[in-house]
Structures are given as C-alpha cells and as structure tokens.
Amino acid sequence: MDKNEILKTSAEYRDALKKLKPNIIKDKMLEEPCEDEDIQRGTNVIALTYDYARDPKYKELMTVESPLTGKVINRFNYIPRTKDDLKKRLKMINLLAQEVVCVQRCVGADGLYALFIGTHRLDKSNKGETRYHERLLKYLRYIQDNDIAPAGAVTDGKGDRSLTPAKQPERDSYLRIVKETDEGVYVSGIKTPITMSLYTEEIIVVPGLQYTEEDKDCAIAFAIPADAEGVERYMLGPDVVTMTDEFAPTHGRKYLNKEGMVIFNNVFVPNERIFLHGEYRFAAIYANLFATLHRFSYTACKPALFDIMTGAAMLISDYNGTKGEYFLSNTSEKIFEIAKNSILVSGMAKAAVEAAQETESGAIFPDPTYANMGKYIASDMFTGAVSTLQDMSGSLPANLPYSNLLSSEKHKENVRKLFARKKGISAEDQYKLNEFIRVLVASSEGGLLQIGSKHGGGNKEAEKVAIYANHLRRMFQCKSLVKKVVFKD
Ligand SMILES: Cc1cc2nc3c(=O)[nH]c(=O)nc-3n(C[C@H](O)[C@H](O)[C@H](O)COP(=O)(O)OP(=O)(O)OC[C@H]3O[C@@H](n4cnc5c(N)ncnc54)[C@H](O)[C@@H]3O)c2cc1C
C-alpha cells in the first residue's frame, strides 16, 4: 500500500473483528461471532466500504486527504469542510446504497461529525476551560490512523416514554454515569437498536435527548472499544430470515442489516475518550446535530431505494405484460408515484448542500430544514411506494413455489406454468425478479426496511420539530404576507 494512504483491506477489517473478545449474544453467547452467518452478511456491507475505497473505479469518490494527518483515508472518517465534500458524501452513500440498500456505516460517521462540531461549541461556551474538541481530534486521528468503521449509539432503551430518565423504574433504560473517578467515569444502561454494532471495532455514544439538571448523569458522550469490559452486545431481529439459494437477490443472501442492542454494565470510560460530561444543556445540541446529519445521510440512501423500487416496478410490468393502460389502471402513472420520491428527496439533498453553512469548528453543516424535510418526505412516502409496488406485482412475490422445483424432473413442468408470462422471459428470471420484490416488500427484511425508513434517524415527529424550529419564523411571515394582501395592513 502507498505509505501516504491508510486504507485497510476488507480482510484486515474482518481480522480486526476476529481479534475482539467475544461478547455477542444471539440465542446464546457466540464463542466465534465472526463465524455466524447473519453477522457475516452484515460484515459484508461494511467490507464493501473498504473494498470500494481501494477500487480504482471508486477511489476518488470513496477517499480523501485527511487535514489531520495528510494521509488518504476513507471518506466516512472525514469531516466535511466544503459543499463539494457534502456532495461527495451524498454520492458515496447513494452509490453504496444501490448495492447494499442500507449502508449502515453512516451512523458512526455522522456521530463523529456531530461530535466534531458539538465539542467545539461546548469548549467555546466554557470559554476554553474544557478541552473536549482536542480529545475528539485525538480520537478522530486514532480512527483515521487505524481505518476503523465505528458504530453510532444514540438511542436509549427509553423505558416508559412518559417519564424522564431520573423517574424511570428501570434506571438503565437510559445510559448514564454511575461512578466517577479521577481517571474517568463508569457508565451503565442500554442503547438500542444500534446498526452495525455487532461488526464494529468501536462504538461512539451520543446522547439521544435533551436533559434537565435532574438527568444530568445521562448527558454523556464518549467512545469505547466494542469489546470493552462490561459491554455486551445482543443480536436483534430473530425473524429476519432470507433465502440463500441462487434465486435469492444479493440483499439477504450476501448483505443484511443485523441490528444489535448494546448493554453497558459499569463500563469504564477514560477521560480522554469523554466528549460530554454532565453539561446537560449540551445534550440536546449534540443530539440535534447528530439527528440533522443523519437525516442528511438519509437523503442520499433513500433515493437509491426509490430508484430500486422504480426499476422493479418497470421490470415487473414488462414481465407480467401489464405495461400500459388497463381498466382504470395506468402503469406509467403508478411508476411515476414511486419515481417522483427519488427526485423529491434528492432535491432536498441538493438544497441542503446549497444552503449549507460553515461552522466555527471548520466543518460545514447541511441546511437543517432541507435535510430534515428530505428525511421526512422519504419516511412519509416510503410506505406508499411499497404499497404501489405490491399492487403492481400482484400476488406472485408472496406466493412463490420452492425454487428447487424449477429444476425437479417430476415437478418442473407444473411449476414452470406459473412463470409462463411474457414471451421470451425465462422462468428463472421471472422467479428472481419476484423474489427480489418479495425481499423488498413482503419479507421480514422488507419490514425492517420500512421500520428503518420510519424510525431510523428519529421519527416523523422529531423531524417536524426540527423543521418547525427552523421554519416557524418564515411561517409567521407568511401570515403577515396574507394579512397585507387581504387587509392591506
Ligand atoms: C433499522 C433501524 C436502525 C437504527 N439504527 C440506529 C443506530 O444505529 N443508532 C441509534 O442510536 N439508533 C438507531 N435506531 C433507532 C432510531 O433512532 C429510533 O428507533 C427512533 O429514534 C425512534 O425511537 P423508538 O424506536 O424508541 O420509538 P419511540 O420513540 O417509542 O416512538 C414510537 C412512537 O411513539 C411516539 N412517542 C414517543 N414518545 C412519546 C410520548 N412521550 N408521548 C406520546 N408519543 C410518544 C413517537 O412519536 C412515535 O410515533 C435505528 C432504528 C431502526 C428502525
């Protein structure tokens, strides 16, 4: 490897995971977690981000020179400074999402990005009495020097939603400081569901809410190795099962979101890895920075998903002979209803870049109104697009015969009759396309994608709050405008 580059191979990433102390529980503790097929399929997603960074075809997009070290690093570990950086970040996520659907690595990357800006602001508000930003830079350098893909843990278990953290009957519903020493703090609690937490070397923790003084022990941000003493990781989603044979699409067979719950049980965090420590007013600032940045990432991956659904809708119309108009059913109109969402969300992404603002930390920050609106539209429209694709595909995706029968001497004649649709399209291709659509819209993984599009990065209400916060003044101006026009005020 060029000495000016720090770009791990995907094999080195896998080896680094193998060296971690086993602490992953599926239905029981996994002694060799890297041998687990679900974990392997999740690992493949992250491995692709390493492979693309070394692939001459994608290298320019996937890598960038670090201002901290002068070395070429993976773009996920780089803090954007210009509008061009933001555009490339979006393009990189979109490219990967076309292959893997959910890129997963953006959560930790957005956590680093949010902490970069947040720590700078916090030190400034403390008039330089704290050195959180310096610590963060040191940690960022560690991540870059070792080309680590960290997970981002923001969402707490949260317990009874109507109660504040301090009033929870189960105090571990929120991650919190349980003991302090001169060297650091001990933390306990739950963060869940944490994407790629089962196949990462490092976990970055950011508060998920605003806190009052009463809850200030929850106002903590830090980073720890995924196998730190006291950390346990639970594999989630027992029902996310997929077909794995030759007819299965890559998503499911090769790639998977395997979510994890991270339990912290008296975990020691040394001072140099703490980036917020009881400054409860800043918890909301950190959480909001992360939320906007992560929603901005969604404006890159969700257009890829809408594009995939558009392509699937077009192909299934070709394969079934339903292209065109038929008795109150217009296929082009239906495809348009799916395709428009990609344009809308990409438009919001472009607007968020165009109106991005530099911050005093040196990082650039995408416009929060457009970033939040992009994610809001993506969430709002996702179920409708799924529904349209289900409608256009008919019952076949959910009613496929077992694939081995396609080649069974005894049964293939019968089974192939089902796939005798548009002339010239083989039964195998019909099967593959319908299986692909099943995975997208009628499977446990498809369900995960739908829930992810709703809740990942926060739910619609949280997005609305962020939009109102930035747009309310403009809305009042709209009222004044109408008063002026109607009443000549
Ligand atoms: C696929 C997937 C991947 C994810 N990956 C990550 C990750 O990598 N890292 C991470 O930190 N998080 C992750 N998340 C978590 C995500 O951020 C949360 O799911 C999201 O913030 C919503 O929180 P919740 O699931 O606890 O739902 P809730 O907050 O319980 O919301 C459910 C509903 O209840 C409503 N509600 C909430 N509180 C109240 C109340 N007090 N009164 C009335 N109504 C209320 C909400 O508006 C919503 O309609 C992921 C989620 C998914 C689905």
Ligand as a Chemical Component Dictionary entry (heavy atoms), coordinates in Angstrom:
data_LIG
# 
_chem_comp.id                   LIG 
_chem_comp.type                 NON-POLYMER 
_chem_comp.pdbx_formal_charge   0 
_chem_comp.three_letter_code    LIG 
# 
loop_
_chem_comp_atom.comp_id 
_chem_comp_atom.atom_id 
_chem_comp_atom.alt_atom_id 
_chem_comp_atom.type_symbol 
_chem_comp_atom.charge 
_chem_comp_atom.model_Cartn_x 
_chem_comp_atom.model_Cartn_y 
_chem_comp_atom.model_Cartn_z 
_chem_comp_atom.pdbx_ordinal 
LIG C1  C1  C 0 -33.481 -0.135 11.256 1  
LIG C2  C2  C 0 -33.158 0.805  12.364 2  
LIG C3  C3  C 0 -31.822 1.137  12.593 3  
LIG C4  C4  C 0 -31.480 2.001  13.635 4  
LIG N1  N1  N 0 -30.160 2.268  13.861 5  
LIG C5  C5  C 0 -29.809 3.042  14.910 6  
LIG C6  C6  C 0 -28.450 3.291  15.203 7  
LIG O1  O1  O 0 -27.557 2.826  14.502 8  
LIG N2  N2  N 0 -28.145 4.058  16.275 9  
LIG C7  C7  C 0 -29.093 4.586  17.071 10 
LIG O2  O2  O 0 -28.756 5.270  18.017 11 
LIG N3  N3  N 0 -30.406 4.367  16.828 12 
LIG C8  C8  C 0 -30.786 3.603  15.772 13 
LIG N4  N4  N 0 -32.103 3.374  15.515 14 
LIG C9  C9  C 0 -33.091 3.863  16.461 15 
LIG C10 C10 C 0 -33.934 5.023  15.979 16 
LIG O3  O3  O 0 -33.227 6.224  16.049 17 
LIG C11 C11 C 0 -35.192 5.033  16.852 18 
LIG O4  O4  O 0 -35.933 3.880  16.509 19 
LIG C12 C12 C 0 -36.040 6.267  16.686 20 
LIG O5  O5  O 0 -35.383 7.373  17.239 21 
LIG C13 C13 C 0 -37.417 6.105  17.352 22 
LIG O6  O6  O 0 -37.263 5.708  18.687 23 
LIG P1  P1  P 0 -38.064 4.453  19.256 24 
LIG O7  O7  O 0 -37.830 3.305  18.342 25 
LIG O8  O8  O 0 -37.666 4.305  20.657 26 
LIG O9  O9  O 0 -39.576 4.815  19.102 27 
LIG P2  P2  P 0 -40.429 5.740  20.092 28 
LIG O10 O10 O 0 -39.633 6.929  20.482 29 
LIG O11 O11 O 0 -41.003 4.900  21.165 30 
LIG O12 O12 O 0 -41.559 6.234  19.121 31 
LIG C14 C14 C 0 -42.689 5.437  18.751 32 
LIG C15 C15 C 0 -43.902 6.368  18.626 33 
LIG O13 O13 O 0 -44.241 6.886  19.895 34 
LIG C16 C16 C 0 -44.300 8.319  19.825 35 
LIG N5  N5  N 0 -43.858 8.810  21.140 36 
LIG C17 C17 C 0 -42.625 8.746  21.682 37 
LIG N6  N6  N 0 -42.623 9.274  22.927 38 
LIG C18 C18 C 0 -43.892 9.668  23.176 39 
LIG C19 C19 C 0 -44.545 10.263 24.289 40 
LIG N7  N7  N 0 -43.893 10.587 25.400 41 
LIG N8  N8  N 0 -45.862 10.515 24.170 42 
LIG C20 C20 C 0 -46.560 10.206 23.048 43 
LIG N9  N9  N 0 -45.994 9.634  21.963 44 
LIG C21 C21 C 0 -44.681 9.358  22.030 45 
LIG C22 C22 C 0 -43.383 8.716  18.683 46 
LIG O14 O14 O 0 -43.719 9.980  18.144 47 
LIG C23 C23 C 0 -43.640 7.570  17.708 48 
LIG O15 O15 O 0 -44.782 7.834  16.940 49 
LIG C24 C24 C 0 -32.483 2.550  14.456 50 
LIG C25 C25 C 0 -33.827 2.241  14.198 51 
LIG C26 C26 C 0 -34.167 1.381  13.180 52 
LIG C27 C27 C 0 -35.607 1.053  12.951 53 
# 
loop_
_chem_comp_bond.comp_id 
_chem_comp_bond.atom_id_1 
_chem_comp_bond.atom_id_2 
_chem_comp_bond.value_order 
_chem_comp_bond.pdbx_ordinal 
LIG C1  C2  SING 1  
LIG C2  C3  SING 2  
LIG C2  C26 DOUB 3  
LIG C3  C4  DOUB 4  
LIG C4  N1  SING 5  
LIG C4  C24 SING 6  
LIG N1  C5  DOUB 7  
LIG C5  C6  SING 8  
LIG C5  C8  SING 9  
LIG C6  O1  DOUB 10 
LIG C6  N2  SING 11 
LIG N2  C7  SING 12 
LIG C7  O2  DOUB 13 
LIG C7  N3  SING 14 
LIG N3  C8  DOUB 15 
LIG C8  N4  SING 16 
LIG N4  C9  SING 17 
LIG N4  C24 SING 18 
LIG C9  C10 SING 19 
LIG C10 O3  SING 20 
LIG C10 C11 SING 21 
LIG C11 O4  SING 22 
LIG C11 C12 SING 23 
LIG C12 O5  SING 24 
LIG C12 C13 SING 25 
LIG C13 O6  SING 26 
LIG O6  P1  SING 27 
LIG P1  O7  DOUB 28 
LIG P1  O8  SING 29 
LIG P1  O9  SING 30 
LIG O9  P2  SING 31 
LIG P2  O10 DOUB 32 
LIG P2  O11 SING 33 
LIG P2  O12 SING 34 
LIG O12 C14 SING 35 
LIG C14 C15 SING 36 
LIG C15 O13 SING 37 
LIG C15 C23 SING 38 
LIG O13 C16 SING 39 
LIG C16 N5  SING 40 
LIG C16 C22 SING 41 
LIG N5  C17 SING 42 
LIG N5  C21 SING 43 
LIG C17 N6  DOUB 44 
LIG N6  C18 SING 45 
LIG C18 C19 SING 46 
LIG C18 C21 DOUB 47 
LIG C19 N7  SING 48 
LIG C19 N8  DOUB 49 
LIG N8  C20 SING 50 
LIG C20 N9  DOUB 51 
LIG N9  C21 SING 52 
LIG C22 O14 SING 53 
LIG C22 C23 SING 54 
LIG C23 O15 SING 55 
LIG C24 C25 DOUB 56 
LIG C25 C26 SING 57 
LIG C26 C27 SING 58 
# 
